[in-house]
């Protein structure tokens, strides 16, 4: 699935004034030169609507380890921002093209191609810091203010054009041109100013967070050099124009911090990248051959553990369980408490159907990392596969008391409750799944159906929970309608 059309919404906001002038509907503006910026509530709602559509159109990575990792990098950077009250959502799109984007409401998406083409965690963090800076510096809202008039139908048209582009880049480009109209030179200059500010703030975030501030310029330089040898520049270059001067400025800013630089890169980056390399191959067999060649290369001394981890992941996917198990034991002998290695070892047993062995590994890992999201979700999934839904349900319920649930959590909980013989609780969890994916109306209908059905009927406490949740969701839907984000 092509995803090249999804990009920084800021670029489209800057060109909206011409389209806004042709709107005849009498709807409230979301920003003007006197009213200031987009309201936080509108930004949040628009971000949710955008993310909901992205989930429908793009191949978002669902792997709990990859998701947890990208969130850890994102929030490590956000925690060092001067404006860290903004809520963020970070995710990875399974697309080898190099691209990243920010959207209203703190939505930050990273293509897997960014991770695959980064040589260090600081390079990846540099890209993310740049996108985070676009959000924290309110570039979307400031661009609306500059445009003087921005109506909700205009934003809806832009979102639609972007989504068309995810499926058909040429059609999407035509749609965007129709929406945008002519763009003024002042708007282009404003875009460049935003890019420069995002670079400057992003480098500050890298330094404060313990990443190498040279990571951003290094990644930009790599992109610029690679584009010289290809017929088409990476999508990131088309949405984030790079110049030699801009790269030089970023390098100079990074060099200014060199005297007091403290770099702290995690061991997770090469492992996550190895996992994505496996997924990027057409078949598991191709991935096995790729990592086999790497391990056989005597001159390749860096990231040997990551290469072996990728080899194990590829072997398990290809069904070579005995060899995968042997390689996993080799890794664990050197680092027996590594969470990624433990999960890889458990995954081998799950794939082969050796559930007791897998549960032993999960149980041991649970003593070390009791609230680690990938462990809990993988453990619950294994229990479901082993036909033990009640235990899976109990683990998920306990986890949900203290941790923020996500799509995967509600997916597993829906299955666990149903298979454990709790259809009411399964439907309640399913409603939450729909809500978190942006289907508020469907979530409400799901709960209404529960109250209407005669068998099985919710008990008193379930009924009160359902009613309370319905009241909240109906309020959410009404706000979405008021903002013209829903019909």
C-alpha positions as CSV (number, residue, x, y, z in Angstrom):
1,X,0.0,0.0,0.0
2,X,1.4,3.3,-1.0
3,X,1.7,6.0,1.7
4,X,3.7,8.7,-0.1
5,X,0.8,11.2,0.0
6,X,0.6,11.4,3.8
7,X,2.9,14.3,4.9
8,X,3.2,17.4,7.0
9,X,-0.2,19.0,7.2
10,X,1.4,22.3,7.9
11,X,2.3,22.6,4.2
12,X,-1.3,22.4,3.3
13,X,-2.5,24.8,6.0
14,X,-0.2,27.5,4.6
15,X,-1.9,27.4,1.2
16,X,-5.5,27.5,2.4
17,X,-6.5,31.1,2.2
18,X,-7.5,31.1,-1.5
19,X,-9.7,28.0,-1.0
20,X,-11.3,29.5,2.1
21,X,-12.4,32.5,0.2
22,X,-14.6,30.4,-2.1
23,X,-16.4,28.8,0.8
24,X,-20.0,30.0,1.0
25,X,-21.2,28.0,4.0
26,X,-21.7,30.1,7.1
27,X,-19.5,28.1,9.5
28,X,-17.3,29.3,12.3
29,X,-13.6,30.0,11.5
30,X,-11.1,28.0,13.6
31,X,-8.5,30.8,13.5
32,X,-8.0,34.4,12.6
33,X,-5.6,37.2,13.1
34,X,-7.2,38.4,16.3
35,X,-8.6,35.2,17.8
36,X,-5.1,33.8,18.0
37,X,-4.5,30.1,17.6
38,X,-6.4,26.8,17.1
39,X,-8.1,25.8,20.3
40,X,-6.5,22.8,22.0
41,X,-9.8,21.0,21.8
42,X,-10.2,21.5,18.1
43,X,-6.6,20.5,17.5
44,X,-7.2,17.3,19.5
45,X,-10.4,16.5,17.6
46,X,-8.8,17.2,14.2
47,X,-5.8,15.1,15.1
48,X,-8.1,12.2,16.2
49,X,-10.0,12.4,12.9
50,X,-6.8,12.5,10.9
51,X,-5.4,9.5,12.8
52,X,-8.6,7.6,12.4
53,X,-8.4,8.0,8.6
54,X,-4.7,7.2,8.5
55,X,-5.4,3.9,10.3
56,X,-7.9,3.0,7.6
57,X,-5.6,3.9,4.7
58,X,-2.1,3.1,5.8
59,X,-0.4,0.0,7.1
60,X,0.4,1.0,10.7
61,X,2.9,-1.3,12.5
62,X,1.1,-3.2,15.3
63,X,4.2,-4.8,16.9
64,X,4.1,-3.9,20.6
65,X,7.9,-3.8,20.9
66,X,8.3,-1.4,18.0
67,X,5.4,0.8,19.2
68,X,6.7,1.0,22.7
69,X,10.1,1.8,21.5
70,X,9.0,4.7,19.2
71,X,6.8,6.1,22.0
72,X,9.8,5.9,24.4
73,X,11.9,8.0,22.1
74,X,9.1,10.4,21.4
75,X,8.2,11.0,25.0
76,X,11.9,11.2,26.0
77,X,12.2,14.2,23.7
78,X,8.8,15.7,24.6
79,X,9.7,15.6,28.3
80,X,12.5,18.1,27.6
81,X,10.4,20.5,25.7
82,X,9.5,23.9,27.2
83,X,5.9,23.2,26.1
84,X,5.4,19.6,27.3
85,X,1.7,19.9,28.2
86,X,0.7,18.7,24.7
87,X,-0.4,15.1,24.4
88,X,1.3,13.2,21.7
89,X,0.6,10.0,19.7
90,X,3.6,8.3,18.0
91,X,3.3,5.5,15.5
92,X,5.2,3.7,12.8
93,X,3.9,3.1,9.3
94,X,5.1,0.0,7.5
95,X,6.6,1.8,4.4
96,X,10.2,1.7,3.3
97,X,10.0,5.2,1.9
98,X,11.7,7.8,4.0
99,X,9.1,10.1,5.4
100,X,7.8,11.5,8.6
101,X,5.0,13.9,9.4
102,X,3.2,15.9,12.1
103,X,-0.5,16.7,12.3
104,X,-2.7,18.7,14.7
105,X,-3.3,17.2,18.2
106,X,0.3,16.0,18.6
107,X,0.1,13.3,15.9
108,X,3.6,12.2,14.8
109,X,4.0,9.4,12.2
110,X,7.3,7.9,11.2
111,X,7.8,5.6,8.2
112,X,9.7,2.4,8.9
113,X,12.0,3.7,6.1
114,X,13.3,6.4,8.5
115,X,14.4,3.7,11.1
116,X,15.8,1.4,8.4
117,X,17.9,4.3,7.0
118,X,19.1,5.6,10.3
119,X,22.6,4.6,11.4
120,X,22.1,5.6,15.0
121,X,19.4,6.3,17.5
122,X,20.3,9.9,17.4
123,X,19.6,10.2,13.7
124,X,16.1,8.7,14.3
125,X,15.6,11.0,17.3
126,X,16.7,14.0,15.1
127,X,13.8,13.3,12.7
128,X,11.4,12.9,15.5
129,X,12.6,16.0,17.4
130,X,12.1,18.0,14.2
131,X,8.5,16.8,13.9
132,X,7.8,17.3,17.7
133,X,9.1,20.9,17.3
134,X,6.5,21.6,14.6
135,X,3.8,20.6,17.2
136,X,5.2,22.3,20.3
137,X,5.9,25.6,18.3
138,X,2.2,25.6,17.2
139,X,3.2,25.9,13.5
140,X,-0.2,24.6,12.4
141,X,-2.1,27.2,14.4
142,X,0.3,30.0,13.5
143,X,-0.1,29.1,9.8
144,X,-3.9,29.4,10.2
145,X,-3.4,32.8,11.8
146,X,-1.3,33.9,8.8
147,X,-3.9,32.7,6.4
148,X,-6.5,35.0,8.1
149,X,-9.4,32.8,7.3
150,X,-9.6,29.0,7.6
151,X,-12.9,27.3,7.6
152,X,-13.8,23.8,8.6
153,X,-14.8,22.7,5.1
154,X,-11.4,23.7,3.9
155,X,-9.7,21.5,6.5
156,X,-12.0,18.7,5.6
157,X,-11.1,19.1,1.9
158,X,-7.4,19.0,2.8
159,X,-7.8,15.9,4.8
160,X,-9.7,14.2,2.0
161,X,-7.0,15.2,-0.5
162,X,-4.3,13.8,1.7
163,X,-6.2,10.5,2.1
164,X,-6.7,10.3,-1.7
165,X,-2.9,10.7,-2.0
166,X,-2.3,7.7,0.2
167,X,-3.9,5.4,-2.4
168,X,-3.2,7.3,-5.6
169,X,-0.4,10.0,-5.4
170,X,-1.2,11.5,-8.7
171,X,-4.9,11.9,-8.0
172,X,-4.0,13.1,-4.5
173,X,-1.7,15.8,-5.9
174,X,-4.5,17.0,-8.3
175,X,-6.9,17.1,-5.4
176,X,-4.5,19.2,-3.3
177,X,-3.9,21.6,-6.2
178,X,-7.7,22.1,-6.4
179,X,-8.0,22.8,-2.7
180,X,-4.9,25.0,-2.3
181,X,-5.2,27.3,-5.3
182,X,-2.2,29.7,-5.8
183,X,0.2,30.0,-2.9
184,X,1.9,33.4,-2.2
185,X,5.7,33.8,-1.8
186,X,5.1,35.0,1.8
187,X,3.5,31.6,2.6
188,X,6.5,29.8,1.2
189,X,8.8,31.9,3.2
190,X,6.8,31.2,6.3
191,X,7.2,27.5,5.6
192,X,10.9,27.9,5.5
193,X,10.9,29.8,8.7
194,X,9.0,27.0,10.4
195,X,11.5,24.5,9.1
196,X,14.4,26.5,10.5
197,X,12.7,26.9,13.8
198,X,11.9,23.1,14.0
199,X,15.6,22.4,13.3
200,X,16.7,24.8,16.0
201,X,14.2,23.6,18.7
202,X,14.7,20.0,17.6
203,X,18.5,20.2,18.2
204,X,17.8,21.6,21.6
205,X,15.6,18.7,22.4
206,X,18.3,16.3,21.3
207,X,20.9,17.8,23.6
208,X,18.5,18.0,26.6
209,X,17.5,14.4,26.0
210,X,21.0,13.0,25.8
211,X,21.1,12.3,22.1
212,X,23.9,13.4,19.8
213,X,22.8,16.8,18.4
214,X,24.7,16.0,15.2
215,X,22.1,13.3,14.4
216,X,19.6,15.6,12.7
217,X,22.2,17.1,10.3
218,X,23.7,13.7,9.7
219,X,20.4,12.2,8.6
220,X,19.5,15.3,6.4
221,X,22.9,15.1,4.8
222,X,22.4,11.4,4.0
223,X,19.1,12.1,2.4
224,X,20.5,14.9,0.3
225,X,23.4,12.7,-0.9
226,X,21.2,9.7,-1.6
227,X,18.7,11.8,-3.7
228,X,21.5,12.7,-6.1
229,X,21.7,9.1,-7.2
230,X,17.9,8.5,-7.6
231,X,15.4,9.8,-10.1
232,X,13.0,10.8,-7.4
233,X,13.9,12.5,-4.1
234,X,12.6,10.9,-0.9
235,X,9.2,12.1,0.2
236,X,10.7,13.7,3.3
237,X,12.8,16.0,1.0
238,X,9.7,17.1,-0.9
239,X,7.8,18.0,2.3
240,X,10.8,19.3,4.2
241,X,13.0,21.1,1.6
242,X,16.7,20.9,2.4
243,X,19.4,23.2,1.3
244,X,23.2,23.1,1.8
245,X,22.9,26.2,3.9
246,X,20.2,24.7,6.1
247,X,22.3,21.5,6.7
248,X,25.3,23.7,7.5
249,X,23.3,25.7,10.0
250,X,22.1,22.5,11.7
251,X,25.7,21.2,11.8
252,X,26.9,24.5,13.3
253,X,24.2,24.5,16.0
254,X,25.1,20.9,16.9
255,X,28.8,21.8,17.0
256,X,28.1,24.5,19.5
257,X,27.0,21.9,22.0
258,X,30.0,19.6,21.5
259,X,31.8,20.7,24.6
260,X,29.1,19.6,27.0
261,X,27.7,16.7,25.0
262,X,26.4,13.7,26.9
263,X,25.1,10.9,24.7
264,X,22.9,8.2,25.9
265,X,21.7,5.8,23.2
266,X,19.7,2.7,24.1
267,X,20.5,-0.8,23.0
268,X,17.0,-1.1,21.6
269,X,17.5,0.8,18.4
270,X,19.6,-1.8,16.5
271,X,17.2,-4.5,17.7
272,X,14.1,-2.7,16.5
273,X,15.8,-1.9,13.2
274,X,16.7,-5.6,12.8
275,X,13.1,-6.5,13.4
276,X,12.0,-4.1,10.7
277,X,14.6,-5.4,8.3
278,X,13.1,-8.9,8.6
279,X,9.6,-7.4,7.9
280,X,11.0,-5.5,4.9
281,X,12.0,-8.6,3.0
282,X,9.6,-10.3,0.7
283,X,9.8,-13.7,2.5
284,X,11.3,-14.9,5.8
285,X,13.7,-17.0,3.8
286,X,15.1,-13.9,2.2
287,X,15.6,-12.4,5.6
288,X,17.3,-15.5,6.9
289,X,19.8,-15.3,4.0
290,X,20.4,-11.6,4.6
291,X,21.3,-12.0,8.3
292,X,23.2,-15.2,7.6
293,X,25.5,-13.3,5.3
294,X,25.9,-10.6,7.9
295,X,26.9,-13.0,10.6
296,X,29.3,-14.7,8.2
297,X,31.0,-11.4,7.4
298,X,34.1,-11.4,9.6
299,X,34.8,-7.7,8.9
300,X,31.3,-6.7,10.2
301,X,32.0,-6.3,13.9
302,X,29.4,-3.7,14.9
303,X,25.9,-4.7,16.0
304,X,26.7,-8.4,16.1
305,X,24.0,-9.0,18.7
306,X,21.4,-7.1,16.6
307,X,22.4,-9.2,13.5
308,X,21.9,-12.4,15.6
309,X,18.6,-11.1,16.9
310,X,17.4,-10.4,13.4
311,X,18.6,-13.8,12.4
312,X,16.5,-15.4,15.2
313,X,13.4,-13.4,14.2
314,X,13.8,-14.4,10.6
315,X,14.4,-18.1,11.5
316,X,11.3,-18.2,13.7
317,X,9.2,-16.6,10.9
318,X,10.6,-19.2,8.4
319,X,9.7,-22.1,10.7
320,X,13.3,-23.1,11.5
321,X,12.6,-23.4,15.2
322,X,15.5,-25.6,16.4
323,X,18.1,-23.3,14.9
324,X,16.3,-20.2,16.1
325,X,16.1,-21.6,19.7
326,X,19.9,-22.4,19.6
327,X,20.7,-18.8,18.5
328,X,18.4,-17.4,21.1
329,X,20.1,-19.3,23.9
330,X,23.4,-18.0,22.6
331,X,22.1,-14.4,22.9
332,X,20.6,-15.0,26.4
333,X,23.8,-16.6,27.7
334,X,25.5,-13.2,27.3
335,X,22.5,-11.1,28.5
336,X,19.9,-13.2,30.3
337,X,17.7,-10.3,31.4
338,X,17.4,-8.6,28.0
339,X,13.6,-8.1,27.4
340,X,13.9,-8.3,23.6
341,X,15.8,-11.6,23.8
342,X,13.4,-13.1,26.3
343,X,10.4,-12.2,24.1
344,X,12.1,-13.6,21.0
345,X,12.8,-16.9,22.8
346,X,9.1,-17.0,24.0
347,X,7.9,-16.3,20.5
348,X,9.8,-19.3,19.1
349,X,8.0,-21.6,21.5
350,X,4.6,-20.0,20.8
351,X,5.1,-20.4,17.1
352,X,6.0,-24.1,17.5
353,X,3.1,-24.6,19.9
354,X,5.3,-25.3,23.0
355,X,3.1,-23.2,25.2
356,X,4.3,-24.5,28.5
357,X,7.9,-23.5,27.6
358,X,6.7,-20.1,26.4
359,X,4.8,-19.5,29.6
360,X,7.8,-20.3,31.7
361,X,9.8,-17.7,29.8
362,X,7.0,-15.2,30.1
363,X,6.7,-15.8,33.8
364,X,10.4,-15.3,34.4
365,X,10.4,-12.2,32.3
366,X,7.3,-10.9,34.2
367,X,9.4,-10.9,37.4
368,X,11.8,-8.5,35.8
369,X,9.4,-6.4,33.8
370,X,5.9,-6.7,35.4
371,X,4.3,-3.7,33.6
372,X,6.2,-3.9,30.3
373,X,3.5,-3.5,27.6
374,X,5.0,-5.8,24.9
375,X,5.4,-8.5,27.5
376,X,1.9,-8.3,28.8
377,X,0.4,-8.2,25.3
378,X,2.5,-11.0,23.9
379,X,1.8,-13.1,27.0
380,X,-1.9,-12.5,26.7
381,X,-1.8,-13.4,23.0
382,X,0.0,-16.6,23.7
383,X,-2.6,-17.5,26.3
384,X,-5.3,-16.9,23.8
385,X,-3.6,-19.2,21.3
386,X,-3.2,-21.8,23.9
387,X,-6.9,-21.8,24.7
388,X,-6.6,-20.1,28.1
389,X,-8.7,-17.0,27.6
390,X,-9.6,-16.5,31.3
391,X,-5.9,-16.1,32.2
392,X,-5.4,-13.8,29.3
393,X,-8.4,-11.7,30.4
394,X,-7.1,-11.5,34.0
395,X,-3.7,-10.3,32.8
396,X,-5.2,-7.7,30.5
397,X,-7.6,-6.4,33.1
398,X,-4.9,-6.0,35.7
399,X,-2.7,-4.2,33.2
400,X,-5.5,-1.9,32.1
401,X,-6.0,-0.7,35.7
402,X,-2.7,1.2,35.7
403,X,-1.6,1.6,32.1
404,X,-3.2,3.4,29.2
405,X,-4.9,0.8,26.9
406,X,-4.3,0.9,23.1
407,X,-5.9,-0.7,20.1
408,X,-4.1,-4.0,20.5
409,X,-5.1,-4.1,24.2
410,X,-8.8,-3.8,23.4
411,X,-8.5,-6.2,20.5
412,X,-7.1,-8.9,22.8
413,X,-9.5,-8.1,25.6
414,X,-12.5,-8.4,23.3
415,X,-11.3,-11.8,22.2
416,X,-10.4,-12.9,25.8
417,X,-13.8,-11.9,27.3
418,X,-15.7,-13.6,24.5
419,X,-13.8,-16.8,24.6
420,X,-13.9,-16.8,28.4
421,X,-17.7,-16.8,28.2
422,X,-18.3,-13.1,29.0
423,X,-20.1,-11.7,25.9
424,X,-21.3,-8.5,27.7
425,X,-17.7,-7.6,28.7
426,X,-16.5,-8.5,25.3
427,X,-18.9,-6.1,23.7
428,X,-18.0,-3.3,26.1
429,X,-14.3,-3.8,25.2
430,X,-15.2,-3.9,21.5
431,X,-17.0,-0.6,21.9
432,X,-13.8,0.9,23.3
433,X,-11.9,-0.6,20.4
434,X,-14.2,1.2,18.0
435,X,-13.9,4.5,19.9
436,X,-10.1,4.5,20.0
437,X,-10.1,3.9,16.2
438,X,-12.3,6.9,15.6
439,X,-15.6,5.1,15.1
440,X,-17.5,6.9,17.9
441,X,-20.9,6.4,16.3
442,X,-20.3,2.6,16.0
443,X,-19.1,2.5,19.6
444,X,-22.4,4.1,20.8
445,X,-24.5,1.7,18.7
446,X,-22.6,-1.2,20.2
447,X,-23.4,-0.1,23.7
448,X,-27.0,0.7,22.8
449,X,-27.4,-2.8,21.4
450,X,-26.2,-4.2,24.8
451,X,-28.9,-2.3,26.7
452,X,-31.6,-3.5,24.2
453,X,-30.7,-7.2,24.1
454,X,-32.7,-9.6,26.2
455,X,-30.2,-12.4,26.4
456,X,-27.7,-12.2,27.9
457,X,-28.7,-9.0,29.7
458,X,-26.2,-6.8,31.5
459,X,-26.4,-6.9,35.3
460,X,-27.0,-3.8,37.3
461,X,-23.3,-2.8,37.5
462,X,-22.7,-3.4,33.9
463,X,-25.8,-1.4,33.0
464,X,-24.6,1.6,35.0
465,X,-21.1,1.4,33.4
466,X,-22.6,1.2,29.9
467,X,-24.9,4.2,30.5
468,X,-22.1,6.3,31.9
469,X,-19.9,5.4,29.0
470,X,-22.6,6.1,26.5
471,X,-23.2,9.5,28.0
472,X,-19.5,10.3,27.5
473,X,-19.4,9.0,23.9
474,X,-22.5,10.8,22.9
475,X,-21.0,14.0,24.2
476,X,-17.9,13.2,22.2
477,X,-19.9,12.6,19.0
478,X,-21.9,15.8,19.5
479,X,-18.6,17.8,19.7
480,X,-17.4,16.1,16.5
481,X,-20.6,17.1,14.8
482,X,-20.3,20.7,16.0
483,X,-16.9,20.8,14.5
484,X,-18.2,19.3,11.3
485,X,-15.8,16.3,11.7
486,X,-18.8,14.0,11.7
487,X,-22.2,14.1,10.1
